[in-house]
């Protein structure tokens, strides 16, 4: 009777160990996939943050204008901007409409 009990105990320990190892491996695989996804998202976030930090400030934009465009860019009054539509081989010019007006 004791031999049967020991054999059943050993078999149950082996089965429980196998189940625990399989579930642990599955959890490790899920963690690895999530970490890989986070790594990709962190890289995208850093790139977008870099673009935002350097291109969103007015000082940086003016600095880039002076550095790369010299005197090629001219400041325009927003009221002077027109919309050009091409309809049936004919060009029509209309005023730019503002939402707040």
C-alpha positions in Angstrom: 0.0 0.0 0.0 2.8 2.4 0.8 4.6 1.7 -2.5 1.4 2.6 -4.4 1.1 5.8 -2.3 4.7 6.7 -3.1 4.3 6.0 -6.8 1.1 8.1 -7.0 2.8 10.9 -5.1 5.8 10.9 -7.5 3.5 10.8 -10.5 1.4 13.7 -9.2 4.5 15.7 -8.5 5.8 15.1 -12.0 2.5 16.1 -13.5 2.2 19.2 -11.4 5.8 20.2 -12.2 5.1 19.8 -15.9 1.9 21.9 -15.7 3.7 24.6 -13.8 6.6 24.6 -16.2 4.2 24.9 -19.2 2.2 27.7 -17.7 5.4 29.5 -16.7 6.8 29.2 -20.2 3.6 30.5 -21.7 3.6 33.5 -19.3 7.3 34.1 -20.2 6.5 34.1 -23.9 3.6 36.6 -23.4 5.9 38.9 -21.3 8.6 38.7 -24.1 6.0 39.7 -26.7 4.7 42.6 -24.6 8.3 43.8 -24.0 9.0 43.7 -27.7 5.9 45.7 -28.4 6.8 48.2 -25.7 10.3 48.6 -27.1 8.9 49.4 -30.6 6.4 51.9 -29.1 9.2 53.5 -27.0 11.3 54.0 -30.1 8.3 55.6 -32.0 7.6 57.8 -28.9 11.2 59.0 -28.8 11.2 59.9 -32.5 7.9 61.7 -32.3 9.0 63.5 -29.1 12.2 64.6 -30.8 10.3 66.0 -33.8 7.8 67.8 -31.5 10.6 69.3 -29.3 12.6 70.6 -32.3 9.9 71.6 -34.7 7.2 73.0 -32.4 9.0 75.9 -30.9 8.8 79.2 -32.8 12.4 79.9 -32.0 13.6 76.7 -33.6 11.5 77.3 -36.7 13.0 80.8 -37.1 16.4 79.4 -36.5 15.8 76.8 -39.3 14.5 79.5 -41.6 17.7 81.6 -41.1 19.9 78.5 -41.4 18.4 76.9 -44.5 16.3 79.4 -46.4 18.2 82.7 -45.8 15.9 85.3 -47.5 13.8 83.0 -49.6 10.9 83.0 -47.2 8.8 86.1 -47.0 6.2 86.9 -44.4 2.7 87.3 -45.8 -0.5 88.8 -44.4 -3.1 86.1 -44.0 -5.7 88.3 -45.6 -3.7 88.2 -48.9 -4.0 84.4 -49.2 -6.5 83.3 -52.0 -7.9 80.0 -53.0 -7.5 79.0 -56.7 -10.1 76.5 -58.1 -9.8 75.0 -61.6 -13.3 74.4 -63.1 -13.8 73.4 -66.7 -10.5 74.7 -67.9 -11.1 78.0 -66.1 -9.4 79.3 -63.0 -11.4 80.9 -60.3 -9.9 82.9 -57.4 -11.8 83.2 -54.2 -11.1 84.7 -50.8 -9.9 82.5 -47.9 -12.7 82.2 -45.4 -12.1 82.1 -41.7 -14.2 80.1 -39.3 -14.3 82.9 -36.7 -15.6 85.6 -39.1 
